[in-house]
Amino acid sequence: MGWGYRKSLKFGPFRLNLSRSGVGHSWGNRAFRVTKTADGRRTLSVNLPGGFHWRKTLGSGSR
């Protein structure tokens, strides 16, 4: 198992995610969030009370 790194910086509804694979960012709140990962994937997330959630990948990026 190798070592990894992950750090998240919050600026209001905007979040900057730093990891070993690169830099990603997301915008939104707990209920609704749009994310672009370090490898280029875009994800839409909707979280409802009671643990229900829905997630859809909008772009495939370069895995």
Predicted model as a PDB file, atoms N, CA, C, CB and O in Angstrom, pLDDT in the B-factor column:
MODEL        1                                                                  
ATOM      1  N   MET A   1       0.841  -1.178   0.000  1.00 58.00           N  
ATOM      2  CA  MET A   1       0.000   0.000   0.000  1.00 58.00           C  
ATOM      3  C   MET A   1       0.888   1.244   0.000  1.00 58.00           C  
ATOM      4  CB  MET A   1      -0.958  -0.003   1.219  1.00 58.00           C  
ATOM      5  O   MET A   1       1.793   1.360   0.826  1.00 58.00           O  
ATOM      6  N   GLY A   2       0.631   2.171  -0.922  1.00 77.00           N  
ATOM      7  CA  GLY A   2       1.426   3.387  -1.018  1.00 77.00           C  
ATOM      8  C   GLY A   2       0.831   4.525  -0.219  1.00 77.00           C  
ATOM      9  O   GLY A   2      -0.301   4.457   0.260  1.00 77.00           O  
ATOM     10  N   TRP A   3       1.612   5.556  -0.089  1.00 81.00           N  
ATOM     11  CA  TRP A   3       1.172   6.748   0.623  1.00 81.00           C  
ATOM     12  C   TRP A   3       0.363   7.646  -0.293  1.00 81.00           C  
ATOM     13  CB  TRP A   3       2.368   7.510   1.191  1.00 81.00           C  
ATOM     14  O   TRP A   3       0.589   7.677  -1.503  1.00 81.00           O  
ATOM     15  N   GLY A   4      -0.575   8.373   0.284  1.00 85.00           N  
ATOM     16  CA  GLY A   4      -1.396   9.311  -0.480  1.00 85.00           C  
ATOM     17  C   GLY A   4      -1.458  10.649   0.233  1.00 85.00           C  
ATOM     18  O   GLY A   4      -1.023  10.780   1.377  1.00 85.00           O  
ATOM     19  N   TYR A   5      -1.997  11.626  -0.448  1.00 86.00           N  
ATOM     20  CA  TYR A   5      -2.147  12.947   0.126  1.00 86.00           C  
ATOM     21  C   TYR A   5      -3.489  13.508  -0.320  1.00 86.00           C  
ATOM     22  CB  TYR A   5      -0.977  13.881  -0.291  1.00 86.00           C  
ATOM     23  O   TYR A   5      -3.874  13.361  -1.480  1.00 86.00           O  
ATOM     24  N   ARG A   6      -4.193  14.144   0.590  1.00 87.00           N  
ATOM     25  CA  ARG A   6      -5.458  14.771   0.253  1.00 87.00           C  
ATOM     26  C   ARG A   6      -5.695  15.947   1.190  1.00 87.00           C  
ATOM     27  CB  ARG A   6      -6.622  13.755   0.336  1.00 87.00           C  
ATOM     28  O   ARG A   6      -5.594  15.810   2.409  1.00 87.00           O  
ATOM     29  N   LYS A   7      -6.010  17.096   0.618  1.00 92.00           N  
ATOM     30  CA  LYS A   7      -6.272  18.300   1.398  1.00 92.00           C  
ATOM     31  C   LYS A   7      -7.409  19.050   0.726  1.00 92.00           C  
ATOM     32  CB  LYS A   7      -4.994  19.198   1.520  1.00 92.00           C  
ATOM     33  O   LYS A   7      -7.452  19.149  -0.500  1.00 92.00           O  
ATOM     34  N   SER A   8      -8.329  19.577   1.520  1.00 93.00           N  
ATOM     35  CA  SER A   8      -9.471  20.306   0.995  1.00 93.00           C  
ATOM     36  C   SER A   8      -9.506  21.693   1.622  1.00 93.00           C  
ATOM     37  CB  SER A   8     -10.791  19.544   1.266  1.00 93.00           C  
ATOM     38  O   SER A   8      -9.441  21.829   2.843  1.00 93.00           O  
ATOM     39  N   LEU A   9      -9.608  22.719   0.786  1.00 94.00           N  
ATOM     40  CA  LEU A   9      -9.679  24.103   1.250  1.00 94.00           C  
ATOM     41  C   LEU A   9     -11.048  24.663   0.879  1.00 94.00           C  
ATOM     42  CB  LEU A   9      -8.529  24.971   0.633  1.00 94.00           C  
ATOM     43  O   LEU A   9     -11.465  24.582  -0.277  1.00 94.00           O  
ATOM     44  N   LYS A  10     -11.753  25.236   1.870  1.00 94.00           N  
ATOM     45  CA  LYS A  10     -13.095  25.745   1.624  1.00 94.00           C  
ATOM     46  C   LYS A  10     -13.095  27.272   1.580  1.00 94.00           C  
ATOM     47  CB  LYS A  10     -14.064  25.242   2.702  1.00 94.00           C  
ATOM     48  O   LYS A  10     -12.459  27.936   2.399  1.00 94.00           O  
ATOM     49  N   PHE A  11     -13.819  27.803   0.614  1.00 94.00           N  
ATOM     50  CA  PHE A  11     -14.006  29.237   0.448  1.00 94.00           C  
ATOM     51  C   PHE A  11     -15.498  29.479   0.224  1.00 94.00           C  
ATOM     52  CB  PHE A  11     -13.142  29.800  -0.746  1.00 94.00           C  
ATOM     53  O   PHE A  11     -15.929  29.664  -0.915  1.00 94.00           O  
ATOM     54  N   GLY A  12     -16.287  29.480   1.295  1.00 92.00           N  
ATOM     55  CA  GLY A  12     -17.733  29.590   1.159  1.00 92.00           C  
ATOM     56  C   GLY A  12     -18.281  28.348   0.478  1.00 92.00           C  
ATOM     57  O   GLY A  12     -17.993  27.236   0.922  1.00 92.00           O  
ATOM     58  N   PRO A  13     -19.068  28.503  -0.595  1.00 93.00           N  
ATOM     59  CA  PRO A  13     -19.621  27.329  -1.276  1.00 93.00           C  
ATOM     60  C   PRO A  13     -18.619  26.667  -2.235  1.00 93.00           C  
ATOM     61  CB  PRO A  13     -20.868  27.726  -2.043  1.00 93.00           C  
ATOM     62  O   PRO A  13     -18.928  25.631  -2.823  1.00 93.00           O  
ATOM     63  N   PHE A  14     -17.440  27.246  -2.396  1.00 96.00           N  
ATOM     64  CA  PHE A  14     -16.427  26.724  -3.307  1.00 96.00           C  
ATOM     65  C   PHE A  14     -15.398  25.922  -2.518  1.00 96.00           C  
ATOM     66  CB  PHE A  14     -15.742  27.874  -4.091  1.00 96.00           C  
ATOM     67  O   PHE A  14     -14.966  26.353  -1.448  1.00 96.00           O  
ATOM     68  N   ARG A  15     -15.001  24.754  -3.036  1.00 95.00           N  
ATOM     69  CA  ARG A  15     -14.014  23.912  -2.361  1.00 95.00           C  
ATOM     70  C   ARG A  15     -12.928  23.528  -3.357  1.00 95.00           C  
ATOM     71  CB  ARG A  15     -14.681  22.641  -1.751  1.00 95.00           C  
ATOM     72  O   ARG A  15     -13.221  23.113  -4.479  1.00 95.00           O  
ATOM     73  N   LEU A  16     -11.682  23.669  -2.942  1.00 96.00           N  
ATOM     74  CA  LEU A  16     -10.530  23.296  -3.742  1.00 96.00           C  
ATOM     75  C   LEU A  16      -9.938  22.030  -3.124  1.00 96.00           C  
ATOM     76  CB  LEU A  16      -9.471  24.459  -3.809  1.00 96.00           C  
ATOM     77  O   LEU A  16      -9.611  22.019  -1.937  1.00 96.00           O  
ATOM     78  N   ASN A  17      -9.798  20.964  -3.917  1.00 93.00           N  
ATOM     79  CA  ASN A  17      -9.325  19.670  -3.437  1.00 93.00           C  
ATOM     80  C   ASN A  17      -7.948  19.376  -4.020  1.00 93.00           C  
ATOM     81  CB  ASN A  17     -10.322  18.547  -3.806  1.00 93.00           C  
ATOM     82  O   ASN A  17      -7.781  19.307  -5.238  1.00 93.00           O  
ATOM     83  N   LEU A  18      -6.976  19.206  -3.152  1.00 94.00           N  
ATOM     84  CA  LEU A  18      -5.608  18.902  -3.558  1.00 94.00           C  
ATOM     85  C   LEU A  18      -5.311  17.454  -3.208  1.00 94.00           C  
ATOM     86  CB  LEU A  18      -4.587  19.861  -2.877  1.00 94.00           C  
ATOM     87  O   LEU A  18      -5.561  17.020  -2.083  1.00 94.00           O  
ATOM     88  N   SER A  19      -4.779  16.707  -4.162  1.00 91.00           N  
ATOM     89  CA  SER A  19      -4.439  15.312  -3.902  1.00 91.00           C  
ATOM     90  C   SER A  19      -3.191  14.946  -4.691  1.00 91.00           C  
ATOM     91  CB  SER A  19      -5.618  14.373  -4.271  1.00 91.00           C  
ATOM     92  O   SER A  19      -2.654  15.752  -5.451  1.00 91.00           O  
ATOM     93  N   ARG A  20      -2.751  13.738  -4.496  1.00 88.00           N  
ATOM     94  CA  ARG A  20      -1.569  13.254  -5.202  1.00 88.00           C  
ATOM     95  C   ARG A  20      -1.803  13.219  -6.710  1.00 88.00           C  
ATOM     96  CB  ARG A  20      -1.180  11.863  -4.697  1.00 88.00           C  
ATOM     97  O   ARG A  20      -0.861  13.387  -7.484  1.00 88.00           O  
ATOM     98  N   SER A  21      -3.044  13.002  -7.134  1.00 88.00           N  
ATOM     99  CA  SER A  21      -3.344  12.923  -8.561  1.00 88.00           C  
ATOM    100  C   SER A  21      -3.584  14.278  -9.213  1.00 88.00           C  
ATOM    101  CB  SER A  21      -4.541  12.060  -8.772  1.00 88.00           C  
ATOM    102  O   SER A  21      -3.699  14.349 -10.436  1.00 88.00           O  
ATOM    103  N   GLY A  22      -3.665  15.362  -8.430  1.00 93.00           N  
ATOM    104  CA  GLY A  22      -3.836  16.689  -9.006  1.00 93.00           C  
ATOM    105  C   GLY A  22      -4.790  17.557  -8.208  1.00 93.00           C  
ATOM    106  O   GLY A  22      -5.008  17.332  -7.018  1.00 93.00           O  
ATOM    107  N   VAL A  23      -5.356  18.555  -8.879  1.00 95.00           N  
ATOM    108  CA  VAL A  23      -6.230  19.533  -8.241  1.00 95.00           C  
ATOM    109  C   VAL A  23      -7.631  19.400  -8.826  1.00 95.00           C  
ATOM    110  CB  VAL A  23      -5.685  20.981  -8.429  1.00 95.00           C  
ATOM    111  O   VAL A  23      -7.803  19.338 -10.043  1.00 95.00           O  
ATOM    112  N   GLY A  24      -8.620  19.357  -7.954  1.00 95.00           N  
ATOM    113  CA  GLY A  24     -10.012  19.340  -8.365  1.00 95.00           C  
ATOM    114  C   GLY A  24     -10.747  20.464  -7.653  1.00 95.00           C  
ATOM    115  O   GLY A  24     -10.201  21.084  -6.740  1.00 95.00           O  
ATOM    116  N   HIS A  25     -11.970  20.726  -8.059  1.00 96.00           N  
ATOM    117  CA  HIS A  25     -12.750  21.756  -7.381  1.00 96.00           C  
ATOM    118  C   HIS A  25     -14.225  21.390  -7.408  1.00 96.00           C  
ATOM    119  CB  HIS A  25     -12.524  23.135  -8.033  1.00 96.00           C  
ATOM    120  O   HIS A  25     -14.672  20.614  -8.252  1.00 96.00           O  
ATOM    121  N   SER A  26     -14.975  21.960  -6.469  1.00 96.00           N  
ATOM    122  CA  SER A  26     -16.403  21.719  -6.427  1.00 96.00           C  
ATOM    123  C   SER A  26     -17.104  22.966  -5.921  1.00 96.00           C  
ATOM    124  CB  SER A  26     -16.734  20.504  -5.539  1.00 96.00           C  
ATOM    125  O   SER A  26     -16.501  23.831  -5.285  1.00 96.00           O  
ATOM    126  N   TRP A  27     -18.404  23.036  -6.224  1.00 96.00           N  
ATOM    127  CA  TRP A  27     -19.212  24.175  -5.842  1.00 96.00           C  
ATOM    128  C   TRP A  27     -20.566  23.668  -5.387  1.00 96.00           C  
ATOM    129  CB  TRP A  27     -19.353  25.183  -7.009  1.00 96.00           C  
ATOM    130  O   TRP A  27     -21.152  22.789  -6.019  1.00 96.00           O  
ATOM    131  N   GLY A  28     -21.061  24.218  -4.296  1.00 95.00           N  
ATOM    132  CA  GLY A  28     -22.383  23.840  -3.822  1.00 95.00           C  
ATOM    133  C   GLY A  28     -22.433  23.750  -2.313  1.00 95.00           C  
ATOM    134  O   GLY A  28     -21.574  24.289  -1.614  1.00 95.00           O  
ATOM    135  N   ASN A  29     -23.454  23.060  -1.815  1.00 91.00           N  
ATOM    136  CA  ASN A  29     -23.622  22.880  -0.378  1.00 91.00           C  
ATOM    137  C   ASN A  29     -23.846  21.396  -0.103  1.00 91.00           C  
ATOM    138  CB  ASN A  29     -24.811  23.741   0.168  1.00 91.00           C  
ATOM    139  O   ASN A  29     -23.582  20.563  -0.971  1.00 91.00           O  
ATOM    140  N   ARG A  30     -24.328  21.054   1.089  1.00 87.00           N  
ATOM    141  CA  ARG A  30     -24.512  19.637   1.422  1.00 87.00           C  
ATOM    142  C   ARG A  30     -25.580  18.973   0.569  1.00 87.00           C  
ATOM    143  CB  ARG A  30     -24.871  19.488   2.884  1.00 87.00           C  
ATOM    144  O   ARG A  30     -25.466  17.789   0.251  1.00 87.00           O  
ATOM    145  N   ALA A  31     -26.612  19.711   0.194  1.00 93.00           N  
ATOM    146  CA  ALA A  31     -27.723  19.123  -0.552  1.00 93.00           C  
ATOM    147  C   ALA A  31     -27.434  18.991  -2.049  1.00 93.00           C  
ATOM    148  CB  ALA A  31     -28.965  19.956  -0.350  1.00 93.00           C  
ATOM    149  O   ALA A  31     -27.919  18.052  -2.679  1.00 93.00           O  
ATOM    150  N   PHE A  32     -26.661  19.904  -2.629  1.00 95.00           N  
ATOM    151  CA  PHE A  32     -26.434  19.926  -4.069  1.00 95.00           C  
ATOM    152  C   PHE A  32     -24.999  20.351  -4.331  1.00 95.00           C  
ATOM    153  CB  PHE A  32     -27.433  20.879  -4.783  1.00 95.00           C  
ATOM    154  O   PHE A  32     -24.564  21.396  -3.847  1.00 95.00           O  
ATOM    155  N   ARG A  33     -24.256  19.552  -5.094  1.00 94.00           N  
ATOM    156  CA  ARG A  33     -22.850  19.858  -5.354  1.00 94.00           C  
ATOM    157  C   ARG A  33     -22.459  19.435  -6.761  1.00 94.00           C  
ATOM    158  CB  ARG A  33     -21.947  19.166  -4.324  1.00 94.00           C  
ATOM    159  O   ARG A  33     -22.856  18.370  -7.234  1.00 94.00           O  
ATOM    160  N   VAL A  34     -21.673  20.285  -7.428  1.00 95.00           N  
ATOM    161  CA  VAL A  34     -21.096  19.988  -8.736  1.00 95.00           C  
ATOM    162  C   VAL A  34     -19.588  19.913  -8.552  1.00 95.00           C  
ATOM    163  CB  VAL A  34     -21.495  21.071  -9.814  1.00 95.00           C  
ATOM    164  O   VAL A  34     -18.982  20.834  -8.003  1.00 95.00           O  
ATOM    165  N   THR A  35     -18.981  18.828  -9.005  1.00 94.00           N  
ATOM    166  CA  THR A  35     -17.560  18.571  -8.768  1.00 94.00           C  
ATOM    167  C   THR A  35     -16.829  18.310 -10.077  1.00 94.00           C  
ATOM    168  CB  THR A  35     -17.381  17.382  -7.819  1.00 94.00           C  
ATOM    169  O   THR A  35     -17.355  17.648 -10.971  1.00 94.00           O  
ATOM    170  N   LYS A  36     -15.617  18.833 -10.183  1.00 94.00           N  
ATOM    171  CA  LYS A  36     -14.701  18.452 -11.264  1.00 94.00           C  
ATOM    172  C   LYS A  36     -13.466  17.871 -10.586  1.00 94.00           C  
ATOM    173  CB  LYS A  36     -14.332  19.690 -12.210  1.00 94.00           C  
ATOM    174  O   LYS A  36     -12.781  18.564  -9.835  1.00 94.00           O  
ATOM    175  N   THR A  37     -13.186  16.606 -10.851  1.00 91.00           N  
ATOM    176  CA  THR A  37     -12.093  15.915 -10.186  1.00 91.00           C  
ATOM    177  C   THR A  37     -10.763  16.215 -10.867  1.00 91.00           C  
ATOM    178  CB  THR A  37     -12.348  14.412 -10.167  1.00 91.00           C  
ATOM    179  O   THR A  37     -10.723  16.829 -11.933  1.00 91.00           O  
ATOM    180  N   ALA A  38      -9.686  15.780 -10.246  1.00 90.00           N  
ATOM    181  CA  ALA A  38      -8.349  16.023 -10.783  1.00 90.00           C  
ATOM    182  C   ALA A  38      -8.140  15.336 -12.121  1.00 90.00           C  
ATOM    183  CB  ALA A  38      -7.297  15.556  -9.799  1.00 90.00           C  
ATOM    184  O   ALA A  38      -7.358  15.818 -12.940  1.00 90.00           O  
ATOM    185  N   ASP A  39      -8.820  14.221 -12.363  1.00 90.00           N  
ATOM    186  CA  ASP A  39      -8.646  13.524 -13.643  1.00 90.00           C  
ATOM    187  C   ASP A  39      -9.650  13.972 -14.710  1.00 90.00           C  
ATOM    188  CB  ASP A  39      -8.772  12.029 -13.431  1.00 90.00           C  
ATOM    189  O   ASP A  39      -9.697  13.381 -15.788  1.00 90.00           O  
ATOM    190  N   GLY A  40     -10.452  15.005 -14.429  1.00 91.00           N  
ATOM    191  CA  GLY A  40     -11.321  15.597 -15.442  1.00 91.00           C  
ATOM    192  C   GLY A  40     -12.772  15.175 -15.416  1.00 91.00           C  
ATOM    193  O   GLY A  40     -13.573  15.696 -16.193  1.00 91.00           O  
ATOM    194  N   ARG A  41     -13.144  14.228 -14.529  1.00 92.00           N  
ATOM    195  CA  ARG A  41     -14.550  13.823 -14.443  1.00 92.00           C  
ATOM    196  C   ARG A  41     -15.385  14.914 -13.791  1.00 92.00           C  
ATOM    197  CB  ARG A  41     -14.688  12.510 -13.655  1.00 92.00           C  
ATOM    198  O   ARG A  41     -14.928  15.579 -12.861  1.00 92.00           O  
ATOM    199  N   ARG A  42     -16.608  15.097 -14.277  1.00 95.00           N  
ATOM    200  CA  ARG A  42     -17.558  16.033 -13.668  1.00 95.00           C  
ATOM    201  C   ARG A  42     -18.684  15.225 -13.059  1.00 95.00           C  
ATOM    202  CB  ARG A  42     -18.108  17.063 -14.712  1.00 95.00           C  
ATOM    203  O   ARG A  42     -19.213  14.314 -13.695  1.00 95.00           O  
ATOM    204  N   THR A  43     -19.058  15.555 -11.818  1.00 94.00           N  
ATOM    205  CA  THR A  43     -20.068  14.808 -11.099  1.00 94.00           C  
ATOM    206  C   THR A  43     -21.086  15.752 -10.494  1.00 94.00           C  
ATOM    207  CB  THR A  43     -19.432  13.944 -10.019  1.00 94.00           C  
ATOM    208  O   THR A  43     -20.727  16.796  -9.949  1.00 94.00           O  
ATOM    209  N   LEU A  44     -22.345  15.392 -10.588  1.00 95.00           N  
ATOM    210  CA  LEU A  44     -23.441  16.113  -9.955  1.00 95.00           C  
ATOM    211  C   LEU A  44     -23.939  15.249  -8.811  1.00 95.00           C  
ATOM    212  CB  LEU A  44     -24.594  16.443 -10.975  1.00 95.00           C  
ATOM    213  O   LEU A  44     -24.240  14.073  -9.020  1.00 95.00           O  
ATOM    214  N   SER A  45     -24.035  15.807  -7.591  1.00 95.00           N  
ATOM    215  CA  SER A  45     -24.468  15.061  -6.411  1.00 95.00           C  
ATOM    216  C   SER A  45     -25.641  15.768  -5.760  1.00 95.00           C  
ATOM    217  CB  SER A  45     -23.311  14.898  -5.404  1.00 95.00           C  
ATOM    218  O   SER A  45     -25.633  16.986  -5.587  1.00 95.00           O  
ATOM    219  N   VAL A  46     -26.656  14.979  -5.399  1.00 96.00           N  
ATOM    220  CA  VAL A  46     -27.804  15.488  -4.651  1.00 96.00           C  
ATOM    221  C   VAL A  46     -27.945  14.609  -3.420  1.00 96.00           C  
ATOM    222  CB  VAL A  46     -29.128  15.489  -5.522  1.00 96.00           C  
ATOM    223  O   VAL A  46     -28.055  13.388  -3.538  1.00 96.00           O  
ATOM    224  N   ASN A  47     -27.942  15.227  -2.223  1.00 94.00           N  
ATOM    225  CA  ASN A  47     -28.051  14.508  -0.961  1.00 94.00           C  
ATOM    226  C   ASN A  47     -29.314  14.960  -0.238  1.00 94.00           C  
ATOM    227  CB  ASN A  47     -26.795  14.739  -0.077  1.00 94.00           C  
ATOM    228  O   ASN A  47     -29.543  16.156  -0.053  1.00 94.00           O  
ATOM    229  N   LEU A  48     -30.130  13.992   0.169  1.00 93.00           N  
ATOM    230  CA  LEU A  48     -31.382  14.280   0.859  1.00 93.00           C  
ATOM    231  C   LEU A  48     -31.287  13.830   2.311  1.00 93.00           C  
ATOM    232  CB  LEU A  48     -32.569  13.589   0.155  1.00 93.00           C  
ATOM    233  O   LEU A  48     -30.465  12.975   2.641  1.00 93.00           O  
ATOM    234  N   PRO A  49     -32.121  14.398   3.182  1.00 91.00           N  
ATOM    235  CA  PRO A  49     -32.127  13.970   4.582  1.00 91.00           C  
ATOM    236  C   PRO A  49     -32.459  12.478   4.702  1.00 91.00           C  
ATOM    237  CB  PRO A  49     -33.137  14.804   5.389  1.00 91.00           C  
ATOM    238  O   PRO A  49     -33.184  11.925   3.875  1.00 91.00           O  
ATOM    239  N   GLY A  50     -31.927  11.849   5.724  1.00 91.00           N  
ATOM    240  CA  GLY A  50     -32.182  10.434   5.954  1.00 91.00           C  
ATOM    241  C   GLY A  50     -31.189   9.517   5.263  1.00 91.00           C  
ATOM    242  O   GLY A  50     -31.376   8.300   5.264  1.00 91.00           O  
ATOM    243  N   GLY A  51     -30.128  10.077   4.667  1.00 90.00           N  
ATOM    244  CA  GLY A  51     -29.096   9.263   4.050  1.00 90.00           C  
ATOM    245  C   GLY A  51     -29.313   8.948   2.581  1.00 90.00           C  
ATOM    246  O   GLY A  51     -28.512   8.225   1.989  1.00 90.00           O  
ATOM    247  N   PHE A  52     -30.366   9.466   1.978  1.00 94.00           N  
ATOM    248  CA  PHE A  52     -30.616   9.229   0.554  1.00 94.00           C  
ATOM    249  C   PHE A  52     -29.742  10.147  -0.288  1.00 94.00           C  
ATOM    250  CB  PHE A  52     -32.109   9.447   0.213  1.00 94.00           C  
ATOM    251  O   PHE A  52     -29.584  11.326   0.030  1.00 94.00           O  
ATOM    252  N   HIS A  53     -29.179   9.611  -1.349  1.00 94.00           N  
ATOM    253  CA  HIS A  53     -28.341  10.428  -2.220  1.00 94.00           C  
ATOM    254  C   HIS A  53     -28.433   9.923  -3.661  1.00 94.00           C  
ATOM    255  CB  HIS A  53     -26.873  10.413  -1.733  1.00 94.00           C  
ATOM    256  O   HIS A  53     -28.789   8.772  -3.916  1.00 94.00           O  
ATOM    257  N   TRP A  54     -28.106  10.810  -4.583  1.00 95.00           N  
ATOM    258  CA  TRP A  54     -28.093  10.509  -6.015  1.00 95.00           C  
ATOM    259  C   TRP A  54     -26.850  11.154  -6.594  1.00 95.00           C  
ATOM    260  CB  TRP A  54     -29.398  11.023  -6.739  1.00 95.00           C  
ATOM    261  O   TRP A  54     -26.547  12.307  -6.288  1.00 95.00           O  
ATOM    262  N   ARG A  55     -26.126  10.417  -7.430  1.00 94.00           N  
ATOM    263  CA  ARG A  55     -24.887  10.924  -8.014  1.00 94.00           C  
ATOM    264  C   ARG A  55     -24.844  10.530  -9.483  1.00 94.00           C  
ATOM    265  CB  ARG A  55     -23.640  10.379  -7.256  1.00 94.00           C  
ATOM    266  O   ARG A  55     -25.148   9.390  -9.835  1.00 94.00           O  
ATOM    267  N   LYS A  56     -24.468  11.469 -10.333  1.00 95.00           N  
ATOM    268  CA  LYS A  56     -24.381  11.210 -11.774  1.00 95.00           C  
ATOM    269  C   LYS A  56     -23.080  11.785 -12.289  1.00 95.00           C  
ATOM    270  CB  LYS A  56     -25.594  11.819 -12.539  1.00 95.00           C  
ATOM    271  O   LYS A  56     -22.758  12.942 -12.016  1.00 95.00           O  
ATOM    272  N   THR A  57     -22.324  10.984 -13.035  1.00 93.00           N  
ATOM    273  CA  THR A  57     -21.111  11.449 -13.671  1.00 93.00           C  
ATOM    274  C   THR A  57     -21.495  12.078 -14.995  1.00 93.00           C  
ATOM    275  CB  THR A  57     -20.090  10.294 -13.866  1.00 93.00           C  
ATOM    276  O   THR A  57     -22.114  11.428 -15.837  1.00 93.00           O  
ATOM    277  N   LEU A  58     -21.129  13.353 -15.189  1.00 86.00           N  
ATOM    278  CA  LEU A  58     -21.521  14.097 -16.368  1.00 86.00           C  
ATOM    279  C   LEU A  58     -20.502  14.003 -17.481  1.00 86.00           C  
ATOM    280  CB  LEU A  58     -21.748  15.526 -16.016  1.00 86.00           C  
ATOM    281  O   LEU A  58     -20.871  14.094 -18.652  1.00 86.00           O  
ATOM    282  N   GLY A  59     -19.236  13.824 -17.159  1.00 73.00           N  
ATOM    283  CA  GLY A  59     -18.178  13.713 -18.164  1.00 73.00           C  
ATOM    284  C   GLY A  59     -17.230  12.607 -17.781  1.00 73.00           C  
ATOM    285  O   GLY A  59     -16.969  12.391 -16.598  1.00 73.00           O  
ATOM    286  N   SER A  60     -16.711  11.902 -18.769  1.00 68.00           N  
ATOM    287  CA  SER A  60     -15.885  10.730 -18.462  1.00 68.00           C  
ATOM    288  C   SER A  60     -14.447  11.075 -18.093  1.00 68.00           C  
ATOM    289  CB  SER A  60     -15.880   9.797 -19.634  1.00 68.00           C  
ATOM    290  O   SER A  60     -13.823  10.325 -17.342  1.00 68.00           O  
ATOM    291  N   GLY A  61     -13.894  12.190 -18.596  1.00 62.00           N  
ATOM    292  CA  GLY A  61     -12.524  12.564 -18.270  1.00 62.00           C  
ATOM    293  C   GLY A  61     -11.515  11.547 -18.782  1.00 62.00           C  
ATOM    294  O   GLY A  61     -11.833  10.722 -19.638  1.00 62.00           O  
ATOM    295  N   SER A  62     -10.299  11.612 -18.253  1.00 58.00           N  
ATOM    296  CA  SER A  62      -9.225  10.707 -18.680  1.00 58.00           C  
ATOM    297  C   SER A  62      -8.789   9.854 -17.503  1.00 58.00           C  
ATOM    298  CB  SER A  62      -8.017  11.499 -19.256  1.00 58.00           C  
ATOM    299  O   SER A  62      -7.930  10.271 -16.725  1.00 58.00           O  
ATOM    300  N   ARG A  63      -9.359   8.675 -17.358  1.00 54.00           N  
ATOM    301  CA  ARG A  63      -9.040   7.793 -16.225  1.00 54.00           C  
ATOM    302  C   ARG A  63      -7.746   7.119 -16.443  1.00 54.00           C  
ATOM    303  CB  ARG A  63     -10.115   6.761 -16.004  1.00 54.00           C  
ATOM    304  O   ARG A  63      -7.308   6.336 -15.600  1.00 54.00           O  
TER     305      ARG A  63                                                      
ENDMDL                                                                          
END                                                                             
